Amino acid sequence: AAAHEILVEQKRARALEALRLELDAREAALLSPERLEQWARSLELVDPAPGQLLALAPKPERTLAARLPSRARREPPSGAESAR
């Protein structure tokens, strides 16, 4: 009985490995640069024109850290020592 269960599980493991390999191959095909470019063209996406992109930087006074009380910025979160 145990030997039969081992054979069944080995067969199942081989089938799962074959499926994983098939899914890996499909994922690679879908994520290939050629496929992504084809998909972008089908959605009529284009590269931005020069000057069309803007780099944004947060205003220091608007960040979460700037809005925290000064004490909260200096103290480690509770439980930080136990995580080490």
Order of alpha helices (4+ residues) and beta strands (2+ residues): alpha-alpha-alpha-alpha
